[in-house]
Amino acid sequence: MSWQMGAVGLLMRVTRKRRYADPDGAGHLLGRPKGPSGPPDEVTRRVDVSTEQVAGFDVHSVRRPGTPRGARPVVVHLHGGAYVNEIVAQHWTFVADLALELDVEVLVPIYGLAPQHTAAEARALCEAVLDGVGERPCWLSGDSSGAGLALVATQARVRRGAPALRGLTLLAPWLDLAMGNPELDAAEARDPWLARAALREVARVWADGTPLDDGLVSPLFGEMAGLPPVDLWVGTRDLTHPDTVLLAERLRAAGVDVTLHEARGAIHVFPLLPVPEGRAAARAIRSRIADGLGTAG
């Protein structure tokens, strides 16, 4: 573990852990005003961005400068934030690097957040965005809650016999909204950032009456057979680590091509962090997606 990763973990423990560990913290997370969703200036200076409405929500298209929409293979990225927080600068940097280095069109759906919006609306948006890609090669990625949503969307796509995605990249996915795995007790103690107390109420609100063990909101319990190749990235000091390992086991048992990348000592969504482990992981992720989509970059 690099000293930079250790420093970020210490910062998260000081600034974030207490809120997530507090059962009343859900009120703050759900009641917090939502911020802007558009890309920051440092991103729009590097890439072309255009926006359209799909199913009532903004979907941003991010491309190399001068590249028209609809001309390149597609990566759809679903951002994390526990289904209550907007997309942030780290997500936009990840997206811009994909567009620039792989010469792909990255679509960023801005799904509605709890408590104003629910899982069912997000599923409908993902379906519409993926269907809109048409015949172009498409890779789906997501981080944290967005990674869980990405797996839900892919499982739904397989169920209805839609054209297959080229692959799926999941960074520290939130896979079981009930967080019932007994191994999470030890994982929570190791994680300097996340805790279950506040997240349980957030999960209930987001699911909006759907049982938390239903694959429609908790893809760990969904059907694994028929999924495209899956790349999993998770740190060992991450609350999502035990369920990510369990997902890899279930995917292998279902005959899915899966690669599990475990980073010793890394914290939540480490490939998005400006630390040595994060930068190396982001490069490897871009290389894997380039191979899967057949882009030279």
NULUM-83313 format. One record per residue (C-alpha): x negated, y negated, z; residue number from 1; residue in three letters. Coordinates in steps of 0.05 Angstrom, whole numbers, plus 5000, padded with zeros to 4 digits. Example, Ala and Ser with C-alpha at 12.3 -4.5 7.8 and 13.67 -1.06 7.14 Angstrom:
<pts>
+------+-------+------+------+------+
: east : north :   up : resi : resn :
+------+-------+------+------+------+
: 4754 :  5090 : 5156 :    1 :  ala :
: 4727 :  5021 : 5143 :    2 :  ser :
+------+-------+------+------+------+
</pts>
This chain:
<pts>
+------+-------+------+------+------+
: east : north :   up : resi : resn :
+------+-------+------+------+------+
: 5000 :  5000 : 5000 :    1 :  met :
: 4972 :  4932 : 4981 :    2 :  ser :
: 4966 :  4876 : 5031 :    3 :  trp :
: 5014 :  4836 : 4987 :    4 :  gln :
: 5067 :  4890 : 4994 :    5 :  met :
: 5056 :  4891 : 5069 :    6 :  gly :
: 5063 :  4815 : 5072 :    7 :  ala :
: 5129 :  4816 : 5033 :    8 :  val :
: 5155 :  4871 : 5078 :    9 :  gly :
: 5138 :  4829 : 5139 :   10 :  leu :
: 5173 :  4769 : 5109 :   11 :  leu :
: 5236 :  4810 : 5095 :   12 :  met :
: 5236 :  4837 : 5166 :   13 :  arg :
: 5233 :  4767 : 5194 :   14 :  val :
: 5283 :  4735 : 5147 :   15 :  thr :
: 5332 :  4789 : 5124 :   16 :  arg :
: 5333 :  4852 : 5168 :   17 :  lys :
: 5370 :  4821 : 5227 :   18 :  arg :
: 5428 :  4799 : 5182 :   19 :  arg :
: 5437 :  4868 : 5151 :   20 :  tyr :
: 5430 :  4903 : 5219 :   21 :  ala :
: 5486 :  4860 : 5249 :   22 :  asp :
: 5556 :  4890 : 5241 :   23 :  pro :
: 5581 :  4818 : 5237 :   24 :  asp :
: 5532 :  4803 : 5181 :   25 :  gly :
: 5582 :  4827 : 5130 :   26 :  ala :
: 5623 :  4765 : 5143 :   27 :  gly :
: 5565 :  4721 : 5124 :   28 :  his :
: 5549 :  4762 : 5062 :   29 :  leu :
: 5621 :  4762 : 5038 :   30 :  leu :
: 5635 :  4690 : 5056 :   31 :  gly :
: 5573 :  4660 : 5028 :   32 :  arg :
: 5586 :  4614 : 4968 :   33 :  pro :
: 5565 :  4643 : 4902 :   34 :  lys :
: 5508 :  4609 : 4866 :   35 :  gly :
: 5497 :  4596 : 4792 :   36 :  pro :
: 5486 :  4655 : 4746 :   37 :  ser :
: 5450 :  4624 : 4688 :   38 :  gly :
: 5375 :  4633 : 4675 :   39 :  pro :
: 5327 :  4583 : 4707 :   40 :  pro :
: 5289 :  4533 : 4664 :   41 :  asp :
: 5224 :  4573 : 4669 :   42 :  glu :
: 5260 :  4630 : 4633 :   43 :  val :
: 5296 :  4589 : 4579 :   44 :  thr :
: 5229 :  4558 : 4561 :   45 :  arg :
: 5203 :  4627 : 4544 :   46 :  arg :
: 5263 :  4661 : 4510 :   47 :  val :
: 5326 :  4645 : 4471 :   48 :  asp :
: 5390 :  4653 : 4513 :   49 :  val :
: 5461 :  4652 : 4489 :   50 :  ser :
: 5525 :  4668 : 4527 :   51 :  thr :
: 5592 :  4697 : 4510 :   52 :  glu :
: 5653 :  4718 : 4549 :   53 :  gln :
: 5669 :  4792 : 4553 :   54 :  val :
: 5729 :  4817 : 4593 :   55 :  ala :
: 5731 :  4749 : 4627 :   56 :  gly :
: 5658 :  4747 : 4650 :   57 :  phe :
: 5594 :  4715 : 4623 :   58 :  asp :
: 5546 :  4761 : 4586 :   59 :  val :
: 5478 :  4730 : 4571 :   60 :  his :
: 5438 :  4752 : 4511 :   61 :  ser :
: 5362 :  4743 : 4519 :   62 :  val :
: 5316 :  4748 : 4459 :   63 :  arg :
: 5248 :  4729 : 4432 :   64 :  arg :
: 5250 :  4658 : 4405 :   65 :  pro :
: 5279 :  4655 : 4335 :   66 :  gly :
: 5310 :  4725 : 4338 :   67 :  thr :
: 5384 :  4726 : 4319 :   68 :  pro :
: 5436 :  4762 : 4360 :   69 :  arg :
: 5452 :  4833 : 4339 :   70 :  gly :
: 5386 :  4844 : 4303 :   71 :  ala :
: 5347 :  4886 : 4353 :   72 :  arg :
: 5354 :  4948 : 4397 :   73 :  pro :
: 5389 :  4932 : 4463 :   74 :  val :
: 5373 :  4937 : 4537 :   75 :  val :
: 5432 :  4923 : 4583 :   76 :  val :
: 5409 :  4903 : 4653 :   77 :  his :
: 5455 :  4902 : 4713 :   78 :  leu :
: 5428 :  4860 : 4770 :   79 :  his :
: 5428 :  4878 : 4843 :   80 :  gly :
: 5450 :  4839 : 4904 :   81 :  gly :
: 5494 :  4886 : 4945 :   82 :  ala :
: 5554 :  4867 : 4902 :   83 :  tyr :
: 5557 :  4800 : 4938 :   84 :  val :
: 5495 :  4762 : 4913 :   85 :  asn :
: 5484 :  4730 : 4846 :   86 :  glu :
: 5427 :  4745 : 4798 :   87 :  ile :
: 5362 :  4712 : 4821 :   88 :  val :
: 5296 :  4690 : 4791 :   89 :  ala :
: 5262 :  4758 : 4799 :   90 :  gln :
: 5316 :  4790 : 4757 :   91 :  his :
: 5309 :  4738 : 4703 :   92 :  trp :
: 5233 :  4747 : 4700 :   93 :  thr :
: 5243 :  4822 : 4691 :   94 :  phe :
: 5294 :  4810 : 4636 :   95 :  val :
: 5252 :  4758 : 4599 :   96 :  ala :
: 5190 :  4803 : 4601 :   97 :  asp :
: 5231 :  4860 : 4570 :   98 :  leu :
: 5256 :  4815 : 4514 :   99 :  ala :
: 5188 :  4785 : 4498 :  100 :  leu :
: 5143 :  4846 : 4504 :  101 :  glu :
: 5190 :  4897 : 4472 :  102 :  leu :
: 5225 :  4852 : 4421 :  103 :  asp :
: 5293 :  4876 : 4444 :  104 :  val :
: 5358 :  4840 : 4458 :  105 :  glu :
: 5372 :  4843 : 4532 :  106 :  val :
: 5445 :  4836 : 4552 :  107 :  leu :
: 5457 :  4813 : 4623 :  108 :  val :
: 5530 :  4821 : 4645 :  109 :  pro :
: 5549 :  4775 : 4703 :  110 :  ile :
: 5599 :  4820 : 4737 :  111 :  tyr :
: 5645 :  4789 : 4789 :  112 :  gly :
: 5623 :  4795 : 4862 :  113 :  leu :
: 5660 :  4814 : 4926 :  114 :  ala :
: 5704 :  4792 : 4958 :  115 :  pro :
: 5735 :  4756 : 4898 :  116 :  gln :
: 5722 :  4815 : 4850 :  117 :  his :
: 5720 :  4890 : 4855 :  118 :  thr :
: 5686 :  4953 : 4829 :  119 :  ala :
: 5742 :  4967 : 4779 :  120 :  ala :
: 5731 :  4900 : 4744 :  121 :  glu :
: 5656 :  4913 : 4740 :  122 :  ala :
: 5667 :  4981 : 4710 :  123 :  arg :
: 5713 :  4951 : 4656 :  124 :  ala :
: 5661 :  4898 : 4640 :  125 :  leu :
: 5605 :  4949 : 4633 :  126 :  cys :
: 5648 :  4992 : 4587 :  127 :  glu :
: 5664 :  4933 : 4543 :  128 :  ala :
: 5592 :  4909 : 4539 :  129 :  val :
: 5565 :  4979 : 4522 :  130 :  leu :
: 5619 :  4990 : 4470 :  131 :  asp :
: 5602 :  4923 : 4439 :  132 :  gly :
: 5531 :  4946 : 4425 :  133 :  val :
: 5558 :  4990 : 4369 :  134 :  gly :
: 5508 :  5035 : 4333 :  135 :  glu :
: 5445 :  5000 : 4357 :  136 :  arg :
: 5398 :  5040 : 4402 :  137 :  pro :
: 5414 :  5022 : 4474 :  138 :  cys :
: 5380 :  5032 : 4541 :  139 :  trp :
: 5414 :  5016 : 4607 :  140 :  leu :
: 5377 :  4992 : 4669 :  141 :  ser :
: 5396 :  4966 : 4737 :  142 :  gly :
: 5368 :  4951 : 4805 :  143 :  asp :
: 5398 :  4966 : 4874 :  144 :  ser :
: 5474 :  4957 : 4871 :  145 :  ser :
: 5467 :  4943 : 4796 :  146 :  gly :
: 5431 :  5010 : 4789 :  147 :  ala :
: 5489 :  5045 : 4823 :  148 :  gly :
: 5537 :  5010 : 4776 :  149 :  leu :
: 5493 :  5030 : 4716 :  150 :  ala :
: 5498 :  5103 : 4735 :  151 :  leu :
: 5574 :  5097 : 4745 :  152 :  val :
: 5580 :  5066 : 4676 :  153 :  ala :
: 5537 :  5120 : 4644 :  154 :  thr :
: 5577 :  5176 : 4677 :  155 :  gln :
: 5641 :  5144 : 4651 :  156 :  ala :
: 5611 :  5139 : 4581 :  157 :  arg :
: 5595 :  5213 : 4582 :  158 :  val :
: 5665 :  5231 : 4606 :  159 :  arg :
: 5699 :  5195 : 4549 :  160 :  arg :
: 5651 :  5221 : 4496 :  161 :  gly :
: 5623 :  5153 : 4476 :  162 :  ala :
: 5558 :  5149 : 4437 :  163 :  pro :
: 5499 :  5169 : 4481 :  164 :  ala :
: 5451 :  5118 : 4510 :  165 :  leu :
: 5377 :  5129 : 4497 :  166 :  arg :
: 5361 :  5128 : 4571 :  167 :  gly :
: 5374 :  5100 : 4640 :  168 :  leu :
: 5325 :  5064 : 4687 :  169 :  thr :
: 5348 :  5058 : 4759 :  170 :  leu :
: 5309 :  5017 : 4810 :  171 :  leu :
: 5325 :  5035 : 4882 :  172 :  ala :
: 5398 :  5052 : 4866 :  173 :  pro :
: 5454 :  5045 : 4917 :  174 :  trp :
: 5486 :  5113 : 4903 :  175 :  leu :
: 5532 :  5128 : 4962 :  176 :  asp :
: 5571 :  5068 : 4988 :  177 :  leu :
: 5588 :  5106 : 5052 :  178 :  ala :
: 5513 :  5117 : 5064 :  179 :  met :
: 5528 :  5183 : 5098 :  180 :  gly :
: 5462 :  5220 : 5086 :  181 :  asn :
: 5433 :  5238 : 5155 :  182 :  pro :
: 5363 :  5222 : 5129 :  183 :  glu :
: 5383 :  5149 : 5127 :  184 :  leu :
: 5372 :  5141 : 5202 :  185 :  asp :
: 5298 :  5149 : 5193 :  186 :  ala :
: 5297 :  5111 : 5127 :  187 :  ala :
: 5332 :  5051 : 5159 :  188 :  glu :
: 5280 :  5049 : 5214 :  189 :  ala :
: 5224 :  5046 : 5162 :  190 :  arg :
: 5258 :  4995 : 5117 :  191 :  asp :
: 5238 :  4923 : 5135 :  192 :  pro :
: 5295 :  4893 : 5094 :  193 :  trp :
: 5360 :  4933 : 5092 :  194 :  leu :
: 5406 :  4963 : 5144 :  195 :  ala :
: 5474 :  4995 : 5140 :  196 :  arg :
: 5515 :  4957 : 5191 :  197 :  ala :
: 5533 :  4898 : 5147 :  198 :  ala :
: 5533 :  4937 : 5082 :  199 :  leu :
: 5588 :  4984 : 5105 :  200 :  arg :
: 5641 :  4929 : 5105 :  201 :  glu :
: 5615 :  4901 : 5040 :  202 :  val :
: 5623 :  4970 : 5009 :  203 :  ala :
: 5694 :  4976 : 5034 :  204 :  arg :
: 5714 :  4909 : 5005 :  205 :  val :
: 5679 :  4923 : 4938 :  206 :  trp :
: 5713 :  4991 : 4931 :  207 :  ala :
: 5781 :  4959 : 4942 :  208 :  asp :
: 5817 :  5021 : 4965 :  209 :  gly :
: 5777 :  5072 : 4926 :  210 :  thr :
: 5749 :  5125 : 4974 :  211 :  pro :
: 5675 :  5113 : 4984 :  212 :  leu :
: 5659 :  5185 : 4966 :  213 :  asp :
: 5692 :  5177 : 4898 :  214 :  asp :
: 5644 :  5178 : 4839 :  215 :  gly :
: 5678 :  5116 : 4812 :  216 :  leu :
: 5641 :  5075 : 4864 :  217 :  val :
: 5589 :  5125 : 4891 :  218 :  ser :
: 5555 :  5158 : 4831 :  219 :  pro :
: 5517 :  5207 : 4875 :  220 :  leu :
: 5582 :  5246 : 4875 :  221 :  phe :
: 5596 :  5238 : 4801 :  222 :  gly :
: 5583 :  5287 : 4745 :  223 :  glu :
: 5510 :  5294 : 4726 :  224 :  met :
: 5514 :  5340 : 4666 :  225 :  ala :
: 5505 :  5307 : 4599 :  226 :  gly :
: 5470 :  5245 : 4623 :  227 :  leu :
: 5413 :  5215 : 4581 :  228 :  pro :
: 5341 :  5216 : 4607 :  229 :  pro :
: 5337 :  5181 : 4674 :  230 :  val :
: 5277 :  5144 : 4705 :  231 :  asp :
: 5281 :  5131 : 4780 :  232 :  leu :
: 5237 :  5081 : 4817 :  233 :  trp :
: 5238 :  5076 : 4893 :  234 :  val :
: 5191 :  5060 : 4950 :  235 :  gly :
: 5184 :  5103 : 5012 :  236 :  thr :
: 5201 :  5044 : 5058 :  237 :  arg :
: 5269 :  5035 : 5025 :  238 :  asp :
: 5337 :  5052 : 5053 :  239 :  leu :
: 5355 :  5080 : 4984 :  240 :  thr :
: 5297 :  5129 : 4983 :  241 :  his :
: 5332 :  5192 : 5011 :  242 :  pro :
: 5392 :  5186 : 4964 :  243 :  asp :
: 5347 :  5172 : 4904 :  244 :  thr :
: 5308 :  5236 : 4918 :  245 :  val :
: 5374 :  5273 : 4926 :  246 :  leu :
: 5398 :  5245 : 4859 :  247 :  leu :
: 5335 :  5270 : 4825 :  248 :  ala :
: 5349 :  5339 : 4852 :  249 :  glu :
: 5421 :  5339 : 4828 :  250 :  arg :
: 5401 :  5313 : 4759 :  251 :  leu :
: 5349 :  5368 : 4751 :  252 :  arg :
: 5400 :  5420 : 4773 :  253 :  ala :
: 5447 :  5394 : 4719 :  254 :  ala :
: 5393 :  5400 : 4665 :  255 :  gly :
: 5381 :  5325 : 4658 :  256 :  val :
: 5312 :  5299 : 4640 :  257 :  asp :
: 5293 :  5259 : 4702 :  258 :  val :
: 5228 :  5227 : 4726 :  259 :  thr :
: 5223 :  5204 : 4798 :  260 :  leu :
: 5171 :  5151 : 4814 :  261 :  his :
: 5159 :  5144 : 4889 :  262 :  glu :
: 5113 :  5088 : 4912 :  263 :  ala :
: 5081 :  5101 : 4980 :  264 :  arg :
: 5095 :  5043 : 5028 :  265 :  gly :
: 5135 :  5002 : 4977 :  266 :  ala :
: 5199 :  4966 : 4997 :  267 :  ile :
: 5266 :  4955 : 4963 :  268 :  his :
: 5266 :  4942 : 4887 :  269 :  val :
: 5190 :  4937 : 4888 :  270 :  phe :
: 5184 :  4935 : 4811 :  271 :  pro :
: 5215 :  4865 : 4813 :  272 :  leu :
: 5165 :  4839 : 4865 :  273 :  leu :
: 5103 :  4798 : 4847 :  274 :  pro :
: 5056 :  4848 : 4881 :  275 :  val :
: 5005 :  4896 : 4849 :  276 :  pro :
: 5051 :  4956 : 4856 :  277 :  glu :
: 5109 :  4917 : 4826 :  278 :  gly :
: 5070 :  4892 : 4766 :  279 :  arg :
: 5043 :  4961 : 4751 :  280 :  ala :
: 5113 :  4991 : 4756 :  281 :  ala :
: 5143 :  4937 : 4711 :  282 :  ala :
: 5091 :  4952 : 4658 :  283 :  arg :
: 5106 :  5026 : 4661 :  284 :  ala :
: 5180 :  5013 : 4657 :  285 :  ile :
: 5172 :  4970 : 4595 :  286 :  arg :
: 5128 :  5024 : 4563 :  287 :  ser :
: 5180 :  5078 : 4577 :  288 :  arg :
: 5237 :  5037 : 4549 :  289 :  ile :
: 5196 :  5019 : 4487 :  290 :  ala :
: 5183 :  5093 : 4475 :  291 :  asp :
: 5256 :  5110 : 4484 :  292 :  gly :
: 5282 :  5056 : 4438 :  293 :  leu :
: 5226 :  5063 : 4387 :  294 :  gly :
: 5203 :  4991 : 4392 :  295 :  thr :
: 5131 :  4975 : 4382 :  296 :  ala :
: 5136 :  4913 : 4427 :  297 :  gly :
+------+-------+------+------+------+
</pts>
